[in-house]
Amino acid sequence: MKTTVHEATREEGGRILDLWNAFTDHLSEFNDRYRAREGADDHWLSYFENQVVDSQYSTVLIAENESSEPVGVLEIRIVGEHPIFQLDRHAEIQGVFVREEARGEGVGEALLEAAAEWMRQDPRNVEFYRVDVIEGDEVAKQAFKEIGLDPVKQTYESRV
């Protein structure tokens, strides 16, 4: 499958919502708290339009197939350097999702390559990035390993 990746524009917010909803459905298979809450679409569109579009330090990338249909999405935020640890300027990929019918076709890799190129550009100058994988999603863990990402930490949580 031929895949093209580009930065999302304000006008594409609605196209992205369908992908994010599919992503939340996927995540909620592993943890019900990741199901989209009431009003999530409007909240996300507002966030996207006001904090992501035209930002130097965050973006959303869309992967499209040869028919210009969106088949994948990725959101990046630049974090910066850690004040104590020897962690250089870095970014966090807040979410990466590929439609099931497009998996195994290089879409995720194309998104990550485009993300890395965006992160290398001035003024971002990122040294590395991180991606979280929800507990239980062994397919995603394996896919990231196959692309060349290394596991470096596990996150634990507790209700208070």
C-alpha positions as CSV (number, residue, x, y, z in Angstrom):
1,M,0.0,0.0,0.0
2,K,1.3,3.4,-0.9
3,T,1.1,5.7,2.1
4,T,1.5,9.5,2.3
5,V,1.8,11.3,5.6
6,H,1.2,15.0,6.2
7,E,0.6,17.4,9.1
8,A,-3.1,17.9,9.8
9,T,-4.7,21.2,9.1
10,R,-7.5,22.9,11.0
11,E,-9.9,21.8,8.3
12,E,-9.0,18.2,8.8
13,G,-10.2,18.0,12.4
14,G,-13.3,16.1,11.5
15,R,-11.4,13.5,9.5
16,I,-9.1,12.9,12.4
17,L,-12.0,12.4,14.8
18,D,-13.0,9.2,13.1
19,L,-9.5,7.9,13.6
20,W,-9.3,9.0,17.3
21,N,-12.7,7.4,18.0
22,A,-11.4,4.1,16.4
23,F,-8.3,4.5,18.6
24,T,-10.3,5.0,21.8
25,D,-12.4,1.9,20.9
26,H,-9.1,-0.1,20.4
27,L,-7.7,1.1,23.7
28,S,-10.9,0.4,25.6
29,E,-10.6,-3.2,24.6
30,F,-7.7,-3.3,27.2
31,N,-9.0,-0.8,29.7
32,D,-12.5,0.6,29.8
33,R,-11.3,4.0,31.1
34,Y,-10.0,4.8,27.7
35,R,-13.4,4.8,26.1
36,A,-14.3,8.3,24.9
37,R,-16.4,10.3,27.4
38,E,-19.5,12.3,26.7
39,G,-18.6,15.4,24.6
40,A,-15.1,14.1,23.8
41,D,-15.4,15.0,20.1
42,D,-16.1,18.7,20.7
43,H,-13.4,18.8,23.4
44,W,-10.8,17.2,21.2
45,L,-11.6,19.5,18.3
46,S,-11.2,22.5,20.5
47,Y,-7.9,21.2,21.8
48,F,-6.7,20.4,18.3
49,E,-7.7,23.8,16.8
50,N,-6.4,25.9,19.7
51,Q,-3.4,24.1,20.9
52,V,-2.1,21.8,18.2
53,V,-2.6,23.5,14.8
54,D,0.2,26.0,14.0
55,S,2.1,25.0,17.2
56,Q,5.9,24.7,16.9
57,Y,5.9,22.0,19.7
58,S,3.0,19.7,18.9
59,T,1.3,18.3,15.8
60,V,-0.9,15.6,14.4
61,L,0.1,13.6,11.4
62,I,-2.3,11.8,9.1
63,A,-1.4,8.8,7.0
64,E,-3.5,8.3,3.8
65,N,-3.8,5.5,1.4
66,E,-3.6,5.8,-2.4
67,S,-7.4,6.8,-2.4
68,S,-6.6,9.7,0.0
69,E,-8.5,7.9,2.8
70,P,-7.1,8.4,6.3
71,V,-5.7,5.1,7.6
72,G,-3.5,6.3,10.5
73,V,-2.9,9.1,12.9
74,L,-0.2,10.2,15.3
75,E,0.1,13.0,17.8
76,I,3.4,14.4,19.0
77,R,4.3,16.8,21.9
78,I,7.8,18.1,22.5
79,V,8.7,17.7,26.2
80,G,12.2,19.2,26.5
81,E,15.1,18.2,28.5
82,H,14.8,16.6,31.9
83,P,16.1,18.9,34.8
84,I,18.0,16.2,36.6
85,F,18.4,13.1,34.4
86,Q,20.6,12.9,31.4
87,L,17.6,12.9,29.1
88,D,18.1,15.3,26.2
89,R,15.4,17.3,24.5
90,H,12.7,14.7,23.6
91,A,9.1,14.2,22.5
92,E,6.2,12.0,23.5
93,I,4.0,10.5,21.0
94,Q,0.6,10.9,22.6
95,G,-1.1,8.4,20.4
96,V,-0.5,6.4,17.2
97,F,-3.2,4.4,15.6
98,V,-3.5,2.5,12.3
99,R,-6.8,1.2,11.1
100,E,-6.9,-2.6,11.3
101,E,-7.2,-3.1,7.6
102,A,-4.0,-1.1,7.0
103,R,-1.9,-2.8,9.7
104,G,1.2,-4.7,8.4
105,E,1.4,-2.4,5.4
106,G,4.0,0.0,6.7
107,V,1.6,2.8,7.8
108,G,2.9,2.9,11.4
109,E,6.4,3.0,10.2
110,A,5.6,5.8,7.7
111,L,4.0,7.8,10.5
112,L,7.0,7.3,12.8
113,E,9.4,8.3,10.1
114,A,7.5,11.5,9.3
115,A,7.3,12.2,13.0
116,A,11.0,11.8,13.4
117,E,11.6,14.2,10.5
118,W,9.3,16.7,12.1
119,M,11.0,16.4,15.5
120,R,14.5,16.9,14.0
121,Q,13.6,20.2,12.5
122,D,14.6,23.5,14.1
123,P,13.4,24.8,16.6
124,R,12.4,21.4,18.0
125,N,15.8,19.6,17.6
126,V,14.6,16.5,19.4
127,E,17.1,13.8,20.4
128,F,14.7,11.0,21.0
129,Y,11.0,10.2,21.4
130,R,8.8,7.9,23.5
131,V,5.6,6.0,22.8
132,D,3.4,4.5,25.5
133,V,1.6,1.2,24.8
134,I,-1.4,0.2,26.9
135,E,-0.9,-2.9,29.0
136,G,-2.1,-5.9,27.2
137,D,-1.6,-4.7,23.6
138,E,1.0,-7.2,22.7
139,V,0.5,-6.6,19.0
140,A,1.5,-2.9,19.4
141,K,4.5,-3.8,21.6
142,Q,5.7,-6.3,18.9
143,A,5.1,-3.8,16.1
144,F,7.2,-1.1,17.8
145,K,10.0,-3.6,18.6
146,E,10.0,-4.7,14.9
147,I,10.3,-1.1,13.8
148,G,13.3,-0.7,16.1
149,L,12.0,1.0,19.2
150,D,13.4,-0.2,22.6
151,P,11.3,-0.7,25.7
152,V,12.8,1.5,28.5
153,K,10.3,1.7,31.3
154,Q,6.9,0.5,32.6
155,T,4.3,2.8,34.1
156,Y,2.2,1.7,37.1
157,E,-0.8,3.5,38.5
158,S,-3.1,3.4,41.4
159,R,-6.4,5.1,42.2
160,V,-6.3,7.6,45.1
